[in-house]
């Protein structure tokens, strides 16, 4: 799986200051180099020491094995968080 881009990232309102929920469109290459788009949801929650923890919620079926896909998506989201691209 190769993640091409994540677009239309929308932050949901949350009363908790340490937890942010988002929805987005994930663009990726699956098996056979075919390109796909899937709606996803994810949560970035900070522990008491400030370290972020990411939870990914997939909507629909991915054209890729689930566990490696979630791992790659989580890494991609962590990179976005480090770059300050998640508002």
N, C-alpha and C positions, 0 to 999 in steps of 0.2 A: 504494500500500500504506500502510495506517495501522496501526501497532502499537497494540493496545488494552491488552495486559498481558503480563507474563511471570510465570508461577506455577510452583510446585513446583520451585524452583531447588535443586538438590542438588550439593554440592561433593564430588568424588571425592578419595580420598586420593592424594597425590602425594609422592614422596620429594624432589622439587625444590622449594625454598622460593620460587623466583622464577616458578614456573609453577603455575597453578591450573586444573583442569578441572571443568566443570560440565555438568549436564543440566537441561533445563527444558521446560515447555510454553509455546509461544508462541501467543498469541491475537491475531489480526489480521483486518483487513478486506481482502479481495482486490478483484479487478475486479468491478464491479457492486454494491459495498457488501455483499457476502456475508461472513459471519463464518466463520473457520476456526480450527482448533487443530492445531498440528504439534509433534511432539517435535523438539527440537534439542539439539545439544551445542555447547559453545564453550569456548575456552581463552583465558585472560588470562595473558600472559607478559610479564614486565618485562625491559627491556633493561638493560645495565650502568649506565645513568644513571637508571633507575627509571621510565622512560616505559612505559606499558602498550601491548601489541599484542594485538589480539583476532583470533582465528580462529574462524569459524563453520562448524559441520558440520550440514547439514540432513538429516533423516531423512524420506524420502518426497518427493513432488512438491508444490511450492508452486503456488498458483493465481495466480502473479504472475511477471514476468520475473526471472530469477535474479540478475543483477548488481545491479540497483537494490534488490532485496529484501535481499541480503547487506549492502549499504551501509547501509540503514536499520536492520537488525538490529544491525550493528556499532556504529552511533551510539547506539542505545538501550542496548546493553550498556556502552558507555563512560560514558553518563550514570549508569547504575546504579553503576558503579565509582567515579565521582566523588562520588556521594552516600553511598558507604559501605554500599550495600545488598547487596553480594556479600561473604559471610562467608568 
